[in-house]
Every structure is written in structure tokens, then in C-alpha cells.
Amino acid sequence: MRYPRDSVFVWAQGGLEPLRTMGEPNEIRMVVVHVRVRDAKYRNGEDLAISIQDSLRAVSIATYLETKAAISFPRAMGQDSDGAHYFGFEFIMTYQEP
């Protein structure tokens, strides 16, 4: 499968064990959201990854108790077989589920 040369990939993965709150039937759950940026040009990919991470830091998502970056700066992940550059970072998103 070939991916678009310049693209952004986002997917979620289970996080830490749920935390049960005292006296309530609710659980505090966390999910890890992975973001990968792929670009033909190193600088363009890095700039886009930084822009996305900064945007996610700046917004408050109503259904989540907390959204925080797992790392402080997107990391360069090398090049793929087509020569495109990859950058990545993760966010940990916390929510309460009854």
C-alpha cells in the first residue's frame, strides 16, 4: 500500500489501567493518541508536526478531563523507503466513564 507523500496519520491506543474513583461508580480512563506526519521535505514535515502539537496543546476538548503531550517536541523518526520524512508525538487524553 502506498501512502500519500505528504500526510498526517492519527490513531488511538489503550492507555493505563482505569482508575476507580472513591465512592463513585465511575472510572478515570486514559487513551494514548499517536500522531505521525509524513512529508517529502524535512523542514515542512517538522513545521507541520510542531504546528499540530501546539494546536492540540492550546485547545480544551469538552469531553476530556485533561489532554497533555507525552513528549515536549515532535521527534524525527527518519525516512521511509520512498525518502519521505516522518515525525511523531503522542498525547495522553483522560476522560471519565460511568
Backbone hydrogen bonds, N-H to C=O, Kabsch-Sander energy under -0.5 kcal/mol:
donor,donor_aa,acceptor,acceptor_aa,energy
7,S,5,R,-0.6
7,S,38,R,-2.6
9,F,36,R,-3.1
11,W,34,H,-1.8
13,Q,32,V,-2.4
15,G,30,M,-1.3
19,L,28,I,-2.7
20,R,18,P,-0.5
21,T,26,N,-1.6
24,E,21,T,-1.4
27,E,97,E,-2.7
28,I,19,L,-3.4
29,R,27,E,-0.6
29,R,95,Y,-3.3
30,M,16,L,-0.5
31,V,93,M,-2.4
32,V,13,Q,-2.7
33,V,31,V,-0.5
33,V,91,F,-3.1
34,H,11,W,-3.2
34,H,32,V,-0.6
35,V,89,F,-2.6
36,R,9,F,-2.8
37,V,87,F,-2.7
38,R,7,S,-3.2
39,D,85,H,-2.2
45,G,41,K,-2.3
46,E,42,Y,-2.6
47,D,43,R,-2.6
48,L,44,N,-2.3
49,A,45,G,-2.4
50,I,46,E,-2.4
51,S,47,D,-2.4
52,I,48,L,-2.6
53,Q,49,A,-2.4
54,D,50,I,-2.7
55,S,51,S,-2.2
56,L,52,I,-2.4
57,R,53,Q,-2.0
58,A,54,D,-1.5
59,V,55,S,-1.0
61,I,59,V,-0.5
62,A,60,S,-0.7
64,Y,61,I,-2.2
65,L,94,T,-2.3
66,E,94,T,-1.4
68,K,92,I,-2.2
70,A,90,E,-2.8
71,I,90,E,-0.7
75,R,88,G,-2.6
77,M,86,Y,-3.2
78,G,86,Y,-0.5
80,D,84,A,-2.1
83,G,80,D,-1.8
85,H,39,D,-3.1
86,Y,78,G,-2.6
87,F,37,V,-2.1
88,G,75,R,-2.1
89,F,35,V,-1.9
91,F,33,V,-2.2
92,I,68,K,-3.1
93,M,31,V,-2.9
93,M,91,F,-0.6
94,T,66,E,-3.0
95,Y,29,R,-2.9
97,E,27,E,-3.0
